[in-house]
């Protein structure tokens, strides 16, 4: 009459902490996870196929919709790929402004991650603090390009326009106040015993596993692998900036937290340097009105807040690509979830998903 | 019917009605306080549209809950599913009946204690009703026929049982010091030789922690753990039935705060009030006010903690309960017995 059995449980696609429409099929032994299978595709919109029927400038708004919490990184990666294909040299001022935008976006994206990660662990207040600062960044973006989520902020060959008057001062003001705000979050979490209890030693990703699974970004660096696209294959003049690549030691959830916190500080450092050394001049290279790149293939990667964001374009002829392919860091990083979660408890799954920082728009495309 | 019996019946009836209304109002405004305090902690405004300063918000919430459809899932076990909200709400309210909120007042020539029932075994009644609450949670989780609810129910039953142990043992310290289970005696005794909070500090801290766990509040809100179990044991409940669970949580908080104030902070005792030589009724009202302030302080602590700390994990919670709080409460008991034996206090 009495027996024990494993319980199958569906987490998602509608669940408060799967960060979008991710579905996890969990097999539980009490509270312990014996098997976990992520099911993706609920947000698949066929963006890659859509690109085959758009001219090159028309594709940029589509890239906004991939990783919608870090749209500028996508814009930057896509424009960079087309520019590489066409052999266009972007003016230095545009490159610097792009760096400022991308780093602000990294901070905004990490703030969203931090807020939701803390929320998943039950610390609700951090969410409101991070969104307060994220709001400041969104205001900056709004002042720059008029949009707050899907920016379409760049153009092939540079930027549509120079920044509005006084914008750099507003950015400087933000990076001046941000360190004290970041300390507020750290006061709530970094040394909190409950937070450490929930994250230290949870969801460990060994460096060799991370590399084998193709994991990238802060998730990989927390395992101690020093790989940052900004350093390994610099783009948009990142080689001219001084910054550290924070590394973790244990590859657990706590390390991923620490790495991202440090990345926000480093982003501010990069922005400060860019503001100090901002070149004068044009913000857009001379590109033809109708963009028709020469036939060929190109692969361009940028370091998005989530990891290595790649754009692969096959051009045969005309104004539209023959084939587009995005290397989505969320998609690749999600592969590591079963490795990290097996044998842990159900509450750890939530912590680990939060610490991988996936965006389903990016994952499903 | 003798005159005495009639008087007692009328007196108790009035007091029950009064306590009921006061506690329900407290619950309603505690929900508002929670939202305003959380807004204050989180650097935002909170509800301030309904009435002045949002004071009518609880009324609006109540109306909303009443008009919402109460859904019963197809595969729920209906009798238990319907019973569970009542099972959690009623004990939460009943517990308050034995708590003395002030010294007796003199009205119409009678001494009327500010307490519904001044029973000899008040502490036992409180413990008994506190452990009733777990049935509501466990049965709600089981009868909903939802895996998340079930896990919430199981979590909460093990959690509440584990923490009741530590809670009970730390309470024994108070009982040994007083030699009585009557809450009035406990208050009187504290008035004579100082609040228990000071010389039974470990017991106080253990009781406080266990009270957080008993009321399923953060950092121990695992039974409903929103981010893991959607809403835990009350996932399937809606409308007024859900609001019963919601109100029970606040009722439990109020009871726990009242208990903490009574057992460890001298209840309605105000240090130095006796020397002022105020007349009976004024002193009684001041005592009741002091009790309110003490209770309010604990309620604020509840809110403050909830909006600051993250949540424990299930195994960490159990470890804390069995491996830390239980031995600590036993040690504390040893310490208190030594003090009582030697007659140091």
Interface residues (C-beta under 8 A of the other chain):
Chain A: X7 X9 X15 X16 X17 X31 X118 X119 X120 X121 X122 X123 X124 X125 X128 X129 X132 X188 X189 X192 X194 X195 X197 X198 X345 X346 X347 X348 X349 X350
Chain B: X38 X41 X42 X43 X44 X147 X148 X151 X218 X219 X221 X222 X225 X226 X227 X228 X230 X307 X308 X309 X310 X311 X312 X313 X314 X315 X316
